[in-house]
Amino acid sequence: MRLKIEIKPNDRVFVLTGAGVSAESGIPTFRGVGGLWRGYRIEQVASPEAWAADRRLVWDFYSMRRQVAAQAKPNPAHMALAELERRIGDRFTLVTQNVDNLHEQAGSQRVIHMHGELFKSRCDRCSREPFPDTNLYEQPVELPRCDCGGYVRPHICWFGEMPFDMDQIYAELATASVFVCIGSSGVVYPAAGFVKAVPTSTRTYYIGPEAPENVGLFDEVLEGKAGEVVPLALR
């Protein structure tokens, strides 16, 4: 198996990272543990319907996620991607399905969080911009409210909601000459379809310990842990 992805001087590189990258830093994927938390299916704590039914339960879940993510550190895959960005500048696009800030901790500057950001919140009623928020809202802490009277919710794309920045993402896909998917299951759409959105001449690679569901769409699969393979593949 080749462990080197050739990046030519004029290549535009699009990288998609999934839960597998964060998992190597100790952040659970939830899919890998049966999709359950406290006996609840993730859809029961991560959807507009869940928010309408029990805001306290939703904030308990995301407070837990903030606690876990706050203790995590970037792994070598995050570091290698930040180094590639430093090397090729605006010819590099990084889109992540992950809501943690490990890419930023590693030094990545231009990260598109298509599923939102764990350490940001926003109002569920008004048009106030999302704002940084590292607080934990577990009992007995009161649920946060906006000045407009609405409730403050996690800045997360829940099940049934539209991912963020899709126009920008598809514009970048349309100009990519190298597409690299790392640690994504190939199950969750629209991300699983990104590999089909690049030009036919684009060279496509998957990196992960096991083949994704959409493996047939890639030119080459580099098997192994992202923290081990990515630094070698992108050196």
N, C-alpha and C positions, 0 to 999 in steps of 0.2 A: 504494500500500500504506500502510495506517495504521501508524504507529510508536508509538502510545500505547495502553497497556492501561489502561482505566478501573478504578480501585479505589475502590469506594464505602465510606463510613464504617463500614458493618457487614459488609463482605466479609471472608471468611476465605480467605486465599490459600495454596494448596499449590503449591510449586515442586519439580520434579524436575530434577536436573542430571545429565548424562551425560558421557562421555569427551570430547566435543567442546569442553566448557568448559575442561577441563584441557589439552587439546591446544594451545589458544591460548596457554598459558603454557609450552609446550615439553615437555610430558609426553606421550610417545608412546602411542597407543591400542592398538597391536599388531594390532588388526583392520585398521588402515590400512596396515600393512607386511606384509600376508600372513599375519598371525597367527603369525609365527615369531620365535624368539630362539635364536641360535646353531644354527640349523637344527632346533630343536625346536618342535613345535606347542605353543601355550600350554597346552593341556590336559595336556601331558606334564610341565609344571612347576607346574601350579596345580590340583591335584586330590588327594583323599585317596590315590588309587592312586599318584600321583607321589611323595607324601610317604613312603608305605610302601616304595616301590622305591628312592628315592635322595634322602635328606634333604639331602645336601650340594648336589646339583644345585638343589633347590628354594631353599635358602638363597642360593646363588650368584645365582639369578634375583632374589630379593627384595632382596638386598643391592644389586644393580645398580639396582633400582627406587628404593630408598631414596636412593642417591647422586644419581640424576636428580631426584627430587622435592625433595631438600634444596636444590637450586640454583634451583628454580622460584619465581616470585613471582606473587601474585594479579594477574589482569588486570581491566579495567574491569567485566566481568560479575560477578566475585566482589564487587567493591566496591559495585556497585549493589544486589546482593542483600543485603549487610550493611546498607546504608543503608535499604532497605525494611523490614528487620526492626526497625531502630531506630525507624522511623516508626510501624509498626502493631503492634509488640510481639507479644503472644501470639495475634494473629489471623494470624500468619505461620508456616508450616511449611516447612522446607527438608529435603528428602531427596535424598541424592546417591548415585549409583552409583560415584562416584570414591573411591579409598582414600587420596588425598593429603590434606593439611591446609590447602589453599589457601583454602577458605571460612573456616576459623578465623583464618588469617593476615589475611584481609580484615576481620575483626571480627565474623563471624557467631557467635552464642552458642549457638543451639539447632539443631545440625546432626545429623541422623540418617544415619549411615553404614551403609546397608543391606548393603554388600559388605565391611564391615570397615574397619580403619584401618592404613595401612602402617607407621606409627610406633608400633605397639603389638604385643605378642607375648602368647602364652598357652601354658600347658602342654597337651600332647596327651593327657595321662592324667588329671590331677586337676581339681578344680573351682576352682582358683585363678583369681581375677579377672584379666582382661587387664590388662597393665601397660605404661606408656610404655617404649619401647625404640627408640633410634636407632642401635644398634650395627650394624656390618657383619660378617657371619659368612662371609667368603670364606676360601678356603685361604690360609695354613695355620692360621687361627683355628679352635679347636675348636668343634664344634656346642654350643650352649647346652643345659644340662640344668636341670630343675626340682629343688627340694629333695626331691620325692617320687621322683625317679629317672626321671621321664618326660622327653621331649624338648620343648624350647621351640620352638614354631612361630609363623609370622606370624599375626596376628589378622586373617585374611582369609577371606571366604566363597569357597571354591573351587568349581569345577565339581562338581555333584552334591551340594552342601551347601545347607542352607536359609538364605536371607538373614536378616539380623538385624532384630529389632524389627518384625516384620510385623504383629502385632496393633495396635501403636501406629500404624503407617502406615495401615492400613485404617480405623482409627477417625478419623484426621485426614482421610482422603479422603472419608469419609461426611459430613463437615460442611463441606467446601470449597465455596465459591461461585465461586472463580476457580482454575483449574488451568493452570499454565504449565510446559511441558516444554522444557528447553533443552539442545541438543547431545546428545540421546540417539538412538540408531539406530532405536529401535522394533522391535528384533529380539530383545533379551534379556528373557526373562520371569523373574519376574513384573512387572518394571518396565514393560514394554511394554503391560501390561494395566491400569495404574493409571488411564489416561484413561477406561476403561470402568467404573471403580469409583466414580466421583463421581456425585452426584445428576444427574438429567436436566436440571435447571435451571442447572447449573454452566457457566460460560463457559470454554471450553478453547482454549488457544493453544500453538503450537509455534514455537520460535525456533531457527534454525540455517541454515547455508549451503545446505543441500539438504533436500528433504522426507524424512521418516523412512519406514520401511516401513509404519507404521500411520497414515499421513497422513490417511486418510479419516475417522479418529475425531475430528479436531480441527475446531473451528469456524473457526479462522483460523490461517494460517501466516505468520509474519513472517520473510522470508528475509534472510540475511546473517550475518556473523560475530557470535557472541554478545557479544564485547567491544565491538562497535559498536552492535548493536541493543538489547541489554538495558538499558543506561543510558538510552536514549531511550524505550524502551517502558515503563519503570517509574519514570520521573521524576515 
